[in-house]
């Protein structure tokens, strides 16, 4: 199921800013590791998503995430709980 466009756009913008690369091409099925986002950048990205969206993403939910869609599923789950 496709994520809301605003989540994908936010991911692209924040990832581009944090990694200092152009991620405007990123799609939900892209593997995070293949984008060159290392673990430190991933933590920064998740922390920024949490602050911007007022959600909490438990660290254990981040284990084993491979694709952008999986990350956005976890973030979206936090949005649902916050609502």
N, C-alpha and C positions, 0 to 999 in steps of 0.2 A: 504494500500500500504506500502510495506516495506521500511524503511529508508535506506539511504546509510550506508554501514557497517562502514565507518569511523566515522559517527556520533554516532552510537551505541558504538563503541569501545572507543571513546572519553568520552562519558557519563560514561561508566564502569570505565575507568581509573580515571577520575576526582572524581566520587562519591566514589570510593575506597579510594582515597587519602584524601578527605575531611572528610568522615565519619569513616575513619580508619577501614574499613571492606572490606571483599572480595566480590566484585560485578561482578566478571567475569561471573557469571551465568545469569545475568540480560538479559531479553528479552523485546521487545517493549511493550508487553501486561502486564508487571508487574505493579502493582499499586505502586506509589512512596511511599505512606504512609506505605504500607506493607513492604517496604524495610528498614524501620526505619529511613528514612531521614526526619528530623524535619524541621520546617520552616526556622530556621537560616541556617542550612546546605543547604537547597534548595536555599536560596538567595546567599550563597557563591558559590554554584554550577553554578547557572545561571550567576553570575558575572564573574566567571572563563570562562564559555563557551563564553560569550560575548567578553572577552579579547582575548581568543585564536582564535576565528573565526572572529573577527572584525565585530561583529553585535551588534545591539541594540534590546533588548527585553523589550518592555514597561511593566511596572508592571501590568497594567490592563489585559494584555494577559496571565498572570500567574494565575489569579483568576479562580478557578474551575478545574484546571488541575488535572487529576487523574493518568493517565498512563505515562510511559516513552515515548510512541509514541506521546502523546499529547504535551509533553514538546518539543520533537524533531521536531514536526510539526511547533511549534512557532519559534524555533531556525532556522529551515530550511527556514521559511518564511522570516526571517531577512537576511539570506544569499541571497535569491532571490532578495530582494530589494537592497542589497549592490552591486550586480553584474551589 
